[in-house]
Amino acid sequence: MKSLCYIILLYLCLALLAAGCSKSAPMPICTVAEVVAQDCEAGWYVLKLEDNSEETAEKTGSYVGQLRGGYVTTNTLPEEYRQIGVKVSLRLELNGSDGPRCAATALMHPAVKIVDVCEGTVSVTAR
């Protein structure tokens, strides 16, 4: 009888583990970003994030993440958006292990990785 209880308990634990691992990871919300400049290293671009992520998250029930506005830099910007003044809606994650190598910089921006380009607002403003 004791071994039957242990087997049932083992199966229950395995079922809970399988159910917990089957959920997909939360996706960060879409944030509107404007390409403002090329960074000091080729292929890196500075983006200005609009600070409306908390409003959007409340409406959609999405994950806000650590990026709430300000400036960031990325090297994963798709080719079609690599123009100064382009606004695009993106899903971003911090990329702490990578960043541009600059000789002398007064201001460094956090490096991010673009997870996805969201459908919706893409505009070009003349500069």
Summary of the structure (lengths in Angstrom):
residues: 127
radius of gyration: 20.9
end to end distance: 78.2
largest distance: 78.2
contacts: 312
relative contact order: 0.21
helix: 24%
strand: 35%
